[in-house]
Amino acid sequence: MNLEDQTRLGVGIVGCGKVGAVIGRALRAAGHAVVGVTATSEASRDRAEAMLPGVPVLDIETVVERAELVLFTVSDDVLGELVSGLAALGRFKPGQIIMHCAGRFGTEVLKPAARAGAITIALHPSLSFTGTSMDLPRLQEATIAVTAARTVLPIGQALVVEMGAEPIVVAEADRPLYHAAIAHASNHTVAVVGQALEVLAGLGIDDAPRVLASLLRASVDNTLQSGPGALTGPVSRGDVDTVRAHLEALSEQAVEAGSTEVADTYRALARATVARALRNGTIDDAKALQIIELLEG
């Protein structure tokens, strides 16, 4: 199947969460027709109405029956069972495009649909979604991982290009590690920044986000441009006394907050930073050992 032969596809979206709504909107903007969505919660129904106005909310089997391209944007843990169940009911058709956006899976999870003659493709946008229209320009700056058989890979790549993003090819066996890498970068950044905001707010600082905004943007930009060599800070410099002061302050904060969450995270990430600083050559073994002893103490 070639998208040039059929430039307008009927798209069905199973799971109108943040990702499904935005991808559906992007495909619609590219000229495809969204023929139906599933939306079981009030939030997903509101999202469907806002992002895909006029698109009917239907049950799963009806969406699959009507669509030439079915996009599954359900949670990772239910995807396999859902696809297997629909295949057992004979709901997939030869030539139908079946896609999902689960980061850790390739097309193996869609194998029951492939046995029915469907074209199976795995996509994954490297983007943190809000489920609103502000995601659309962000999507055009993002990459989308494409995993598919060589013969149908161009279909997935073409769909990504139509949405305005850049396709990158990720092999089936590499999907879990690819997903771990981007989840580590995105999700753990959110956790760390969230902790920092709470600590600053606890000090009575009214506009904590402004304190961090320029610092974080510069840190991310510098790292993206220069890689691990952009590392700065007391661990990178081998400032043992500064790290000791941090740990003492965080211990006091833990008592006041009734939680060691921030202190534990600081210690864990500081250990990783020591290893990185050693590889960068900014500290020697003796300084590294001093800091590690502090962190473990």
ABEGO torsion letter per residue (X at the ends): XBAAABABBBBBBBGBBAAAAAAAAAAAAAGBBBAEBBBABAAAAAAAAAABBGBBBBBAAAAAAABABBBBBBBAAAAAAAAAAAAAAGABBBGBBBBBABAABBAAAAAAAAAAGBBBBBBBBBBBBAGBAAAAAAAAABBBBBBBBAAAAAAAAAAAAAAGBBBBBBBAAAAAAAAAAAAAAAAAAAAAAAAAAAAAAAAGBABAAAAAAAAAAAAAAAAAAAEAAABBEAAAAGBAAAAAAAAAAAAAAAAAAGBAAAAAAAAAAAAAAAAAAAAAGABBAAAAAAAAAAAAX
